[in-house]
């Protein structure tokens, strides 16, 4: 059974649109980092400071959202992810943030190991079912 949500081009288009909106509307509560070697971009990170909603699962108030982290497969294993995590975390600490959230797909074991290595703990699990 083919899922109508498996439209790769639609996903890429949506990611581009979201990135453009984020870039255009960034403010002092948005941090965009690009990792380069010899002028070639090999990774990026996006951190945001957001106001947690009153219906949130673990409290209200300002919190950090580590919204995106990507390192090109050719550059993995060289500490770029670590440096991006360290820089985003440091920026959030300087802003007075004491809680940071991020999301990882259940199948992305490399990302989960990296985040756990830096002290992130699993706090929620999502499920889906196609019908």
N, C-alpha and C positions, 0 to 999 in steps of 0.2 A: 504494500500500500504506500503510495507516494504522498507525502505530506505537502500541503499547499504552502507551508512555511519554509520549505527548503529552496527558496529562491535566492541563490547566492548573489546575484546582481542586485536584487532589492536590498539585501543585507548590506552590501558594500555601499550602495547609494545612501542608505540610511546612516551608516557610519560616517561617510563623508559630510553629509548634511549636519549631523550632530557635532562633528569636529569643527566645522565652519561656524556654527552657531556659538559653540563654546569659545572659540577664538575671538569672535567679534564681540561677545558680551562679557569677556573676562574683566575682572576687577581685582581689588586687593585681596579678595578671598579665593582667588584662582591662581594656581601655579602650574605652568606648562614648562616642562624641561625636555630638551632634546639632547641626546648623547651623540656626539660625533667623534670620529677618528679621521684625521686628515681631511676635514671638511665633508665627510660622508656621514649622513645620519644613519645611526644603527639602532637607535632605541628612543623611547620617549616615556614620560610619565605625566600624569595629570592628577593633581591634588586639588581638593576643594574644601572650603570650610562652609558647612551648612548648618541650618537650624533644624534640629531633630523635631519631627512632628510629635504632637501630644499623644498620638496613638501608637508611637513607636514601641517596639518590643523591649527595649531596655533603657528607657529614660528620655528626658528632654534636654534641651539646651544645645549649645554649639558643639559640634563634633567635626572631626576630620573625615573626609571621604577620599580614600585612595581610589580614584575612579578608573584609572587605566595605567597599565604598565605593559610595555612591549619591548623586547629585545630581538633583533633579527637573528634568525637561526645561525647565521655565519659568525655572529659575535657573542654567542652564548658561551659561558664558562670563563669569561675574562673579567668578571666583577662589575659589569655595567649595570645589571639589575640591582646589585647590592648598593652601588653608588646612587642610583636613582631612588631606591627606597630610603637610604640614609638622608639624602637631601630633602625629600618630601617630608619625612618624619621630623627632621630638624626645623624646617620651615613651620610646620604645624606646632611644634613645641614653642618656637619663638612667638607664635600667635596666641599662646595660652591654651592650646588644645590638649586635653588629657585622654581623649578617646578617639581612636581611628578605626574606621570600618573599611572593609574591602570585600569584593566578591570574587569567587573563582568557580569555574565549572568543575563538576564532580570528576570529569574525565581528565582534567589538567593536573596530573600528579606532580609534574615538575613545578608548576606554580604553587601548588599547595605546600610542597616541601620547602620551597623558598620562603613563603610567607611564615610558615611555622618556625623556620630557622630564625626568623627575626621577631619571634614572640607573638605572632598572631595566633589566635585560638578559634576553632570552629565554634560558632554560636547559633547557627540556624541551618536548616537543610530544606531545600525546595524540591518538590516533586512535580512531575507532569505526566499526562497520559493523553495519547492521541486516540480519538474515537471516530 
